[in-house]
Amino acid sequence: MGWFKTEVDPAEWEHLNREIARLVEERQLEGALQQGTDLVLYSRKYYGRQHPRMATSLNNLGLIYLLREDHEKAESCFLNALEISEKANGKNSSETALINRNLALLYSAKYRKIQEMQ
């Protein structure tokens, strides 16, 4: 990924983000998980922990975990993304609403899993 860079390249972030979407669409979840983790690290390094792109990166990683049915990791990602997005974008922004929607999907999946176990 070129960790030797010393400044942020918005095009690089966009490329990585699109690559994750492609891998998820193709259900290549192992590759998506690696790319998603890399994007979170990239965002943290070049944008900081409270930047909207960090929230997006965490939200995307949460979606990957949700698809892998790793609900605990998905929830952690979504909750962190939500906290960042509410501060950076506001509680009523479309970005924050998307993260809330993904949290609802997660909780619905967790509920279904509990129901299946009973």
DSSP file (Angstrom, degrees, kcal/mol; ACC not computed):
  #  RESIDUE AA STRUCTURE BP1 BP2  ACC     N-H-->O    O-->H-N    N-H-->O    O-->H-N    TCO  KAPPA ALPHA  PHI   PSI    X-CA   Y-CA   Z-CA
    1    1 A M              0   0    0      0, 0.0    11,-0.0     0, 0.0     0, 0.0   0.000 360.0 360.0 360.0 -10.1    0.0    0.0    0.0
    2    2 A G    >   +     0   0    0      1,-0.1     3,-1.6     2,-0.1     0, 0.0   0.954 360.0 176.1  83.7  52.9    3.0    2.3    0.1
    3    3 A W  T 3   +     0   0    0      1,-0.3    -1,-0.1     3,-0.0     0, 0.0   0.535  68.3  80.8 -69.8  -4.2    3.3    3.1    3.8
    4    4 A F  T 3   +     0   0    0      2,-0.0    -1,-0.3     0, 0.0    -2,-0.1   0.578  66.5 111.8 -78.2  -8.0    6.5    5.1    3.1
    5    5 A K    <   -     0   0    0     -3,-1.6     3,-0.1     1,-0.1     4,-0.0  -0.315  53.6-160.1 -64.1 148.0    4.3    8.1    2.0
    6    6 A T        +     0   0    0      1,-0.1     2,-0.3     2,-0.1    -1,-0.1   0.510  68.6  43.7-109.9  -7.6    4.6   11.1    4.3
    7    7 A E  S    S-     0   0    0      2,-0.0    -1,-0.1     0, 0.0    39,-0.1  -0.960  89.5 -91.6-138.1 159.1    1.4   12.9    3.3
    8    8 A V        -     0   0    0     -2,-0.3     3,-0.1    38,-0.2    -2,-0.1  -0.336  26.1-161.3 -69.9 144.0   -2.2   12.0    2.6
    9    9 A D    >>  -     0   0    0      1,-0.1     4,-1.7    -2,-0.1     3,-1.0  -0.897   2.5-164.3-125.0  99.0   -3.4   11.2   -0.9
   10   10 A P  H 3> S+     0   0    0      0, 0.0     4,-2.3     0, 0.0     5,-0.2   0.824  91.0  57.0 -54.9 -32.7   -7.2   11.5   -1.1
   11   11 A A  H 3> S+     0   0    0      2,-0.2     4,-2.3     1,-0.2     5,-0.1   0.867 104.3  52.6 -66.6 -34.9   -7.1    9.6   -4.4
   12   12 A E  H <> S+     0   0    0     -3,-1.0     4,-2.5     2,-0.2    -1,-0.2   0.919 109.2  49.0 -65.3 -44.0   -5.4    6.7   -2.7
   13   13 A W  H  X S+     0   0    0     -4,-1.7     4,-2.5     1,-0.2    -2,-0.2   0.930 112.2  48.5 -60.8 -45.5   -8.1    6.6    0.0
   14   14 A E  H  X S+     0   0    0     -4,-2.3     4,-2.5     1,-0.2    -2,-0.2   0.902 110.8  51.1 -61.7 -41.8  -10.8    6.7   -2.6
   15   15 A H  H  X S+     0   0    0     -4,-2.3     4,-2.3     2,-0.2    -1,-0.2   0.936 111.5  46.7 -61.8 -47.1   -9.2    3.9   -4.5
   16   16 A L  H  X S+     0   0    0     -4,-2.5     4,-2.0     1,-0.2    -2,-0.2   0.903 112.0  51.5 -61.9 -41.5   -8.9    1.7   -1.4
   17   17 A N  H  X S+     0   0    0     -4,-2.5     4,-1.9     1,-0.2    -1,-0.2   0.906 111.0  47.1 -63.0 -43.2  -12.5    2.4   -0.5
   18   18 A R  H  X S+     0   0    0     -4,-2.5     4,-2.3     1,-0.2    -1,-0.2   0.874 108.9  55.4 -65.8 -37.3  -13.7    1.4   -4.0
   19   19 A E  H  X S+     0   0    0     -4,-2.3     4,-2.5     2,-0.2    -2,-0.2   0.893 106.1  51.0 -63.7 -39.7  -11.6   -1.7   -3.9
   20   20 A I  H  X S+     0   0    0     -4,-2.0     4,-2.6     2,-0.2     5,-0.2   0.934 109.3  50.7 -61.9 -45.8  -13.3   -2.8   -0.6
   21   21 A A  H  X S+     0   0    0     -4,-1.9     4,-2.5     1,-0.2    -2,-0.2   0.899 110.8  49.5 -59.6 -40.9  -16.7   -2.2   -2.2
   22   22 A R  H  X S+     0   0    0     -4,-2.3     4,-2.0     2,-0.2    -1,-0.2   0.932 111.3  48.1 -64.0 -46.1  -15.7   -4.4   -5.2
   23   23 A L  H  <>S+     0   0    0     -4,-2.5     5,-3.0     2,-0.2    -2,-0.2   0.895 112.9  48.3 -63.6 -40.1  -14.4   -7.2   -3.0
   24   24 A V  H ><5S+     0   0    0     -4,-2.6     3,-1.7     3,-0.2    -1,-0.2   0.930 109.9  52.1 -64.7 -44.9  -17.6   -7.2   -0.8
   25   25 A E  H 3<5S+     0   0    0     -4,-2.5    -1,-0.2     1,-0.3    -2,-0.2   0.866 111.9  46.3 -59.1 -36.5  -19.8   -7.2   -3.9
   26   26 A E  T 3<5S-     0   0    0     -4,-2.0    -1,-0.3    -5,-0.2    -2,-0.2   0.383 114.7-120.8 -86.2   3.8  -17.8  -10.2   -5.2
   27   27 A R  T < 5 +     0   0    0     -3,-1.7     2,-1.3     1,-0.2    -3,-0.2   0.794  64.6 145.3  59.4  31.9  -18.1  -11.8   -1.7
   28   28 A Q     >< +     0   0    0     -5,-3.0     4,-2.3     1,-0.2    -1,-0.2  -0.636  17.2 165.7 -92.6  74.1  -14.4  -12.0   -1.4
   29   29 A L  H  >  +     0   0    0     -2,-1.3     4,-2.4     1,-0.2    -1,-0.2   0.777  65.1  56.3 -71.8 -28.8  -14.6  -11.3    2.3
   30   30 A E  H  > S+     0   0    0      2,-0.2     4,-2.1    -3,-0.2    -1,-0.2   0.949 112.9  42.1 -66.0 -46.8  -11.1  -12.3    3.3
   31   31 A G  H  > S+     0   0    0      1,-0.2     4,-2.6     2,-0.2    -2,-0.2   0.893 114.5  51.8 -64.4 -39.7   -9.6   -9.8    0.9
   32   32 A A  H  X S+     0   0    0     -4,-2.3     4,-3.1     2,-0.2    -1,-0.2   0.889 107.7  52.8 -64.0 -39.4  -12.2   -7.2    1.9
   33   33 A L  H  X S+     0   0    0     -4,-2.4     4,-2.4     2,-0.2    -2,-0.2   0.924 111.0  46.1 -63.2 -43.9  -11.3   -7.7    5.5
   34   34 A Q  H  X S+     0   0    0     -4,-2.1     4,-2.4     2,-0.2    -2,-0.2   0.940 116.0  45.2 -63.9 -46.3   -7.6   -7.2    4.9
   35   35 A Q  H  X S+     0   0    0     -4,-2.6     4,-2.5     2,-0.2    -2,-0.2   0.897 112.5  52.2 -63.9 -40.6   -8.3   -4.1    2.7
   36   36 A G  H  X S+     0   0    0     -4,-3.1     4,-2.0     2,-0.2    -1,-0.2   0.907 110.5  47.4 -63.0 -42.1  -10.8   -2.8    5.3
   37   37 A T  H  X S+     0   0    0     -4,-2.4     4,-2.2     1,-0.2    -1,-0.2   0.914 112.1  50.5 -63.9 -43.1   -8.2   -3.1    8.0
   38   38 A D  H  X S+     0   0    0     -4,-2.4     4,-2.7     1,-0.2    -2,-0.2   0.886 108.4  52.6 -61.6 -39.1   -5.6   -1.4    5.9
   39   39 A L  H  X S+     0   0    0     -4,-2.5     4,-2.9     2,-0.2    -1,-0.2   0.885 107.7  50.8 -67.2 -37.8   -8.0    1.4    5.1
   40   40 A V  H  X S+     0   0    0     -4,-2.0     4,-2.6     2,-0.2    -1,-0.2   0.933 112.7  46.5 -62.8 -44.6   -8.7    2.0    8.9
   41   41 A L  H  X S+     0   0    0     -4,-2.2     4,-2.4     2,-0.2    -2,-0.2   0.907 113.4  49.0 -63.3 -41.6   -4.9    2.1    9.5
   42   42 A Y  H  X S+     0   0    0     -4,-2.7     4,-2.8     2,-0.2     5,-0.4   0.930 112.4  48.1 -62.1 -46.4   -4.4    4.5    6.5
   43   43 A S  H  X>S+     0   0    0     -4,-2.9     4,-2.6     1,-0.2     5,-1.5   0.910 112.0  49.2 -62.8 -42.9   -7.2    6.7    7.7
   44   44 A R  H  <5S+     0   0    0     -4,-2.6     4,-0.4     3,-0.2    -1,-0.2   0.917 115.2  44.6 -62.2 -43.5   -5.8    6.8   11.3
   45   45 A K  H  <5S+     0   0    0     -4,-2.4    -2,-0.2    -5,-0.2    -1,-0.2   0.927 126.6  26.3 -68.5 -45.7   -2.3    7.6   10.0
   46   46 A Y  H  <5S+     0   0    0     -4,-2.8   -38,-0.2    -5,-0.2    -3,-0.2   0.706 135.3  24.7 -97.6 -21.3   -3.2   10.3    7.5
   47   47 A Y  T  <5S-     0   0    0     -4,-2.6    -3,-0.2    -5,-0.4     3,-0.2   0.679 101.3-123.0-114.5 -26.2   -6.5   11.8    8.7
   48   48 A G    > < -     0   0    0     -5,-1.5     3,-1.0    -4,-0.4     6,-0.2  -0.198  33.4 -71.2  98.3 165.8   -6.5   11.1   12.4
   49   49 A R  T 3  S+     0   0    0      1,-0.2    -1,-0.1    -5,-0.1    -5,-0.1   0.633 126.4  46.2 -72.4 -16.1   -8.9    9.3   14.7
   50   50 A Q  T 3  S+     0   0    0     -3,-0.2    -1,-0.2    -6,-0.1    -2,-0.1   0.214  82.8 116.7-114.3  14.9  -11.7   11.9   14.6
   51   51 A H  S X> S-     0   0    0     -3,-1.0     4,-1.6     1,-0.1     3,-1.1  -0.562  72.6-120.9 -85.1 146.6  -11.9   12.5   10.9
   52   52 A P  H 3> S+     0   0    0      0, 0.0     4,-2.2     0, 0.0     5,-0.2   0.832 114.2  58.1 -54.8 -33.2  -15.1   11.7    8.8
   53   53 A R  H 3> S+     0   0    0      1,-0.2     4,-2.4     2,-0.2     5,-0.1   0.815 101.7  55.0 -69.4 -27.1  -13.0    9.4    6.6
   54   54 A M  H <> S+     0   0    0     -3,-1.1     4,-2.6     2,-0.2    -1,-0.2   0.910 107.2  50.3 -66.8 -41.4  -12.1    7.4    9.7
   55   55 A A  H  X S+     0   0    0     -4,-1.6     4,-2.5     2,-0.2    -2,-0.2   0.923 111.4  48.2 -61.1 -44.1  -15.8    7.0   10.4
   56   56 A T  H  X S+     0   0    0     -4,-2.2     4,-2.5     2,-0.2    -2,-0.2   0.914 111.3  50.5 -62.3 -43.3  -16.4    5.8    6.9
   57   57 A S  H  X S+     0   0    0     -4,-2.4     4,-2.3     1,-0.2    -2,-0.2   0.918 112.5  45.9 -62.3 -44.3  -13.5    3.4    7.1
   58   58 A L  H  X S+     0   0    0     -4,-2.6     4,-2.6     2,-0.2    -1,-0.2   0.889 111.2  53.0 -66.5 -39.1  -14.7    2.0   10.4
   59   59 A N  H  X S+     0   0    0     -4,-2.5     4,-2.0    -5,-0.2    -2,-0.2   0.925 110.2  47.9 -60.9 -44.6  -18.3    1.7    9.0
   60   60 A N  H  X S+     0   0    0     -4,-2.5     4,-1.8     2,-0.2    -2,-0.2   0.907 111.6  49.4 -63.8 -41.8  -17.0   -0.2    6.0
   61   61 A L  H  X S+     0   0    0     -4,-2.3     4,-2.5     1,-0.2    -1,-0.2   0.899 108.5  54.5 -64.0 -39.3  -15.0   -2.5    8.2
   62   62 A G  H  X S+     0   0    0     -4,-2.6     4,-2.5     1,-0.2    -1,-0.2   0.891 105.5  52.6 -59.9 -40.0  -18.1   -3.0   10.4
   63   63 A L  H  X S+     0   0    0     -4,-2.0     4,-2.5     2,-0.2    -1,-0.2   0.892 108.1  50.9 -62.8 -39.8  -20.1   -4.1    7.3
   64   64 A I  H  X S+     0   0    0     -4,-1.8     4,-1.8     2,-0.2    -2,-0.2   0.939 111.2  47.5 -63.6 -46.1  -17.4   -6.7    6.4
   65   65 A Y  H  <>S+     0   0    0     -4,-2.5     5,-2.8     1,-0.2     4,-0.3   0.893 110.1  53.8 -61.6 -38.2  -17.6   -8.1    9.9
   66   66 A L  H ><5S+     0   0    0     -4,-2.5     3,-1.4     1,-0.2    -2,-0.2   0.928 108.1  49.0 -61.7 -44.9  -21.4   -8.1    9.7
   67   67 A L  H 3<5S+     0   0    0     -4,-2.5    -1,-0.2     1,-0.3    -2,-0.2   0.819 110.8  50.7 -63.9 -30.5  -21.2  -10.1    6.5
   68   68 A R  T 3<5S-     0   0    0     -4,-1.8    -1,-0.3    -5,-0.2    -2,-0.2   0.435 115.2-121.1 -84.0  -0.2  -18.8  -12.5    8.2
   69   69 A E  T < 5 +     0   0    0     -3,-1.4     2,-1.1    -4,-0.3    -3,-0.2   0.781  68.1 140.2  61.5  30.4  -21.2  -12.8   11.1
   70   70 A D     >< +     0   0    0     -5,-2.8     4,-2.2     1,-0.2    -1,-0.2  -0.727  24.2 173.3 -97.2  80.3  -18.6  -11.5   13.6
   71   71 A H  H  >  +     0   0    0     -2,-1.1     4,-2.6     1,-0.2     5,-0.2   0.806  67.4  55.9 -66.6 -33.9  -21.2   -9.4   15.4
   72   72 A E  H  > S+     0   0    0      2,-0.2     4,-2.0     1,-0.2    -1,-0.2   0.937 112.1  41.9 -66.6 -45.1  -19.0   -8.2   18.3
   73   73 A K  H  > S+     0   0    0      2,-0.2     4,-2.3     1,-0.2    -2,-0.2   0.884 114.2  53.0 -68.8 -37.6  -16.3   -6.7   16.0
   74   74 A A  H  X S+     0   0    0     -4,-2.2     4,-2.8     1,-0.2     5,-0.2   0.938 109.2  49.0 -61.3 -46.0  -19.0   -5.2   13.7
   75   75 A E  H  X S+     0   0    0     -4,-2.6     4,-2.8     1,-0.2     5,-0.2   0.909 109.8  51.3 -61.5 -42.4  -20.7   -3.6   16.7
   76   76 A S  H  X S+     0   0    0     -4,-2.0     4,-2.2     2,-0.2    -1,-0.2   0.928 112.4  46.2 -60.2 -45.7  -17.4   -2.1   17.9
   77   77 A C  H  X S+     0   0    0     -4,-2.3     4,-2.7     2,-0.2    -2,-0.2   0.941 114.1  47.5 -62.3 -48.1  -16.6   -0.7   14.5
   78   78 A F  H  X S+     0   0    0     -4,-2.8     4,-2.8     1,-0.2    -2,-0.2   0.907 112.0  49.2 -62.4 -43.0  -20.1    0.8   14.1
   79   79 A L  H  X S+     0   0    0     -4,-2.8     4,-2.1    -5,-0.2    -1,-0.2   0.900 113.4  46.5 -66.1 -39.7  -20.2    2.3   17.5
   80   80 A N  H  X S+     0   0    0     -4,-2.2     4,-2.1    -5,-0.2    -2,-0.2   0.920 113.6  48.9 -65.5 -42.8  -16.8    3.9   17.0
   81   81 A A  H  X S+     0   0    0     -4,-2.7     4,-3.0    -5,-0.2    -2,-0.2   0.903 110.3  52.0 -61.9 -41.4  -17.8    5.2   13.5
   82   82 A L  H  X S+     0   0    0     -4,-2.8     4,-2.8     2,-0.2     5,-0.2   0.923 108.4  50.2 -62.4 -45.3  -21.0    6.6   15.0
   83   83 A E  H  X S+     0   0    0     -4,-2.1     4,-1.5     1,-0.2    -1,-0.2   0.923 114.8  43.8 -59.7 -45.0  -19.2    8.5   17.7
   84   84 A I  H  X S+     0   0    0     -4,-2.1     4,-2.9     1,-0.2     5,-0.3   0.937 114.4  49.3 -65.7 -46.7  -16.8   10.0   15.2
   85   85 A S  H  X>S+     0   0    0     -4,-3.0     4,-3.4     1,-0.2     5,-1.1   0.892 107.7  53.3 -63.8 -40.8  -19.5   10.8   12.6
   86   86 A E  H  X5S+     0   0    0     -4,-2.8     4,-0.6     3,-0.2    -1,-0.2   0.901 115.7  41.0 -61.3 -39.5  -21.8   12.5   15.2
   87   87 A K  H  <5S+     0   0    0     -4,-1.5    -2,-0.2    -5,-0.2    -1,-0.2   0.904 125.3  34.8 -73.3 -42.0  -18.9   14.8   16.2
   88   88 A A  H  <5S+     0   0    0     -4,-2.9    -2,-0.2    -5,-0.2    -3,-0.2   0.867 135.4  18.7 -83.4 -37.8  -17.6   15.4   12.7
   89   89 A N  H  <5S-     0   0    0     -4,-3.4    -3,-0.2    -5,-0.3    -2,-0.1   0.621 108.0-108.1-110.7 -18.1  -20.8   15.5   10.6
   90   90 A G    ><< -     0   0    0     -5,-1.1     3,-1.2    -4,-0.6     6,-0.3  -0.073  31.1 -85.3  99.5 154.5  -23.6   16.0   13.1
   91   91 A K  T 3  S+     0   0    0      1,-0.2    -1,-0.1    -5,-0.2    -5,-0.1   0.735 125.4  47.6 -68.9 -23.2  -26.2   13.7   14.5
   92   92 A N  T 3  S+     0   0    0     -3,-0.1    -1,-0.2    -6,-0.1    -2,-0.1   0.223  84.3 119.7-104.6  14.2  -28.6   14.4   11.6
   93   93 A S  S <> S-     0   0    0     -3,-1.2     4,-2.2     1,-0.1     5,-0.1  -0.366  73.2-119.1 -77.7 159.9  -26.2   14.0    8.7
   94   94 A S  H  > S+     0   0    0      1,-0.2     4,-2.1     2,-0.2     5,-0.1   0.841 114.8  55.4 -65.7 -33.0  -26.7   11.4    6.0
   95   95 A E  H  > S+     0   0    0      2,-0.2     4,-1.8     1,-0.2    -1,-0.2   0.924 109.5  45.3 -65.6 -44.3  -23.3    9.8    7.0
   96   96 A T  H  > S+     0   0    0     -6,-0.3     4,-2.3     1,-0.2    -2,-0.2   0.885 111.2  53.7 -66.4 -38.7  -24.5    9.4   10.6
   97   97 A A  H  X S+     0   0    0     -4,-2.2     4,-2.4     1,-0.2    -1,-0.2   0.893 106.2  53.1 -62.4 -39.6  -27.8    8.0    9.5
   98   98 A L  H  X S+     0   0    0     -4,-2.1     4,-2.2     2,-0.2    -1,-0.2   0.909 109.2  48.2 -62.7 -42.4  -26.1    5.4    7.3
   99   99 A I  H  X S+     0   0    0     -4,-1.8     4,-2.2     2,-0.2    -1,-0.2   0.913 111.0  51.0 -65.4 -41.6  -24.1    4.2   10.3
  100  100 A N  H  X S+     0   0    0     -4,-2.3     4,-2.2     1,-0.2    -2,-0.2   0.894 108.7  52.3 -61.1 -39.3  -27.2    4.1   12.4
  101  101 A R  H  X S+     0   0    0     -4,-2.4     4,-2.2     1,-0.2    -2,-0.2   0.914 109.0  49.3 -61.7 -43.0  -28.9    2.0    9.7
  102  102 A N  H  X S+     0   0    0     -4,-2.2     4,-2.2     1,-0.2    -2,-0.2   0.866 108.7  52.9 -67.1 -35.4  -26.0   -0.4    9.7
  103  103 A L  H  X S+     0   0    0     -4,-2.2     4,-2.8     2,-0.2    -1,-0.2   0.905 108.1  51.4 -62.9 -40.9  -26.2   -0.7   13.5
  104  104 A A  H  X S+     0   0    0     -4,-2.2     4,-2.3     2,-0.2    -2,-0.2   0.905 108.7  50.8 -63.0 -41.3  -29.9   -1.5   13.1
  105  105 A L  H  X S+     0   0    0     -4,-2.2     4,-2.3     2,-0.2    -1,-0.2   0.911 111.1  49.6 -61.1 -41.8  -29.0   -4.2   10.6
  106  106 A L  H  X S+     0   0    0     -4,-2.2     4,-2.7     2,-0.2    -2,-0.2   0.947 111.2  47.2 -61.6 -49.8  -26.5   -5.6   13.0
  107  107 A Y  H  X S+     0   0    0     -4,-2.8     4,-2.2     1,-0.2    -1,-0.2   0.856 111.4  52.1 -64.2 -34.0  -29.0   -5.7   15.9
  108  108 A S  H  X S+     0   0    0     -4,-2.3     4,-2.4    -5,-0.2    -1,-0.2   0.915 110.5  48.0 -65.1 -43.1  -31.6   -7.3   13.7
  109  109 A A  H  X S+     0   0    0     -4,-2.3     4,-2.2     2,-0.2    -2,-0.2   0.901 111.7  50.0 -64.5 -41.2  -29.1  -10.0   12.7
  110  110 A K  H  X S+     0   0    0     -4,-2.7     4,-2.1     2,-0.2    -1,-0.2   0.909 110.7  50.0 -63.6 -41.1  -28.1  -10.6   16.4
  111  111 A Y  H  X S+     0   0    0     -4,-2.2     4,-2.5     2,-0.2    -2,-0.2   0.918 110.1  50.0 -63.1 -44.6  -31.8  -10.9   17.3
  112  112 A R  H  X S+     0   0    0     -4,-2.4     4,-2.3     1,-0.2    -1,-0.2   0.901 109.8  51.5 -60.6 -41.1  -32.4  -13.4   14.5
  113  113 A K  H  X S+     0   0    0     -4,-2.2     4,-1.4     2,-0.2    -1,-0.2   0.902 110.0  48.6 -64.6 -40.3  -29.5  -15.4   15.7
  114  114 A I  H  X S+     0   0    0     -4,-2.1     4,-0.9     1,-0.2     3,-0.2   0.919 110.8  51.3 -63.8 -43.3  -30.8  -15.5   19.2
  115  115 A Q  H >< S+     0   0    0     -4,-2.5     3,-0.6     1,-0.2    -2,-0.2   0.885 107.9  52.2 -62.2 -38.9  -34.2  -16.5   18.0
  116  116 A E  H 3< S+     0   0    0     -4,-2.3    -1,-0.2     1,-0.2    -2,-0.2   0.818 106.2  54.8 -66.5 -30.8  -32.7  -19.4   16.0
  117  117 A M  H 3<        0   0    0     -4,-1.4    -1,-0.2     1,-0.2    -2,-0.2   0.683 360.0 360.0 -77.3 -18.8  -30.8  -20.6   19.1
  118  118 A Q    <<        0   0    0     -4,-0.9    -1,-0.2    -3,-0.6    -2,-0.2   0.462 360.0 360.0 -86.4 360.0  -34.0  -20.9   21.1
